[in-house]
Amino acid sequence: MRNEDFEGFITTQSIIDAQYILSKEKGFSPGKFGQVMLFIMSFVNVTHIDGLSIREALKNPTGDFEDDAQFIQADSEDVDVVVTSDQRFLARQDGNGPLFITPEGFIEKMS
């Protein structure tokens, strides 16, 4: 989020993944999806998973390449909190890096 309190990031891969997953749902509207994503992008930074993060994910696989790449990119941006509903990603919490939290947990903490 672009303000004095904190800065939010979303990866281009997260946007692509969200569109793919949601497009399988009955009643999916590409136009509505676009509107929502443009709104989200108006207050967060959009970052891409760069070649360095891909290389690191390939060198240190955990069994979920996409999670590995997302995690390494988050680390490279020095993020403090990762908001995700991916249970395997949430399980990576080790106390040494970013806090992993569900969207519901994030909303609760921010309220």
ChimeraX attribute file (.defattr): number of C-alpha atoms within 10 A of each C-alpha:
attribute: neighborCount
match mode: 1-to-1
recipient: residues
	/A:1	15
	/A:2	12
	/A:3	9
	/A:4	6
	/A:5	6
	/A:6	10
	/A:7	13
	/A:8	17
	/A:9	21
	/A:10	19
	/A:11	16
	/A:12	13
	/A:13	16
	/A:14	17
	/A:15	15
	/A:16	10
	/A:17	12
	/A:18	13
	/A:19	17
	/A:20	11
	/A:21	10
	/A:22	14
	/A:23	14
	/A:24	9
	/A:25	9
	/A:26	7
	/A:27	8
	/A:28	13
	/A:29	13
	/A:30	12
	/A:31	9
	/A:32	10
	/A:33	16
	/A:34	13
	/A:35	12
	/A:36	12
	/A:37	14
	/A:38	11
	/A:39	11
	/A:40	16
	/A:41	16
	/A:42	12
	/A:43	14
	/A:44	16
	/A:45	14
	/A:46	16
	/A:47	15
	/A:48	14
	/A:49	19
	/A:50	12
	/A:51	11
	/A:52	13
	/A:53	20
	/A:54	17
	/A:55	12
	/A:56	14
	/A:57	21
	/A:58	13
	/A:59	9
	/A:60	11
	/A:61	13
	/A:62	10
	/A:63	8
	/A:64	11
	/A:65	14
	/A:66	15
	/A:67	17
	/A:68	21
	/A:69	24
	/A:70	22
	/A:71	20
	/A:72	19
	/A:73	23
	/A:74	22
	/A:75	15
	/A:76	13
	/A:77	10
	/A:78	11
	/A:79	17
	/A:80	14
	/A:81	15
	/A:82	23
	/A:83	19
	/A:84	17
	/A:85	13
	/A:86	12
	/A:87	11
	/A:88	11
	/A:89	19
	/A:90	16
	/A:91	9
	/A:92	15
	/A:93	13
	/A:94	10
	/A:95	8
	/A:96	6
	/A:97	16
	/A:98	18
	/A:99	15
	/A:100	23
	/A:101	20
	/A:102	15
	/A:103	13
	/A:104	12
	/A:105	13
	/A:106	15
	/A:107	11
	/A:108	9
	/A:109	9
	/A:110	7
	/A:111	6
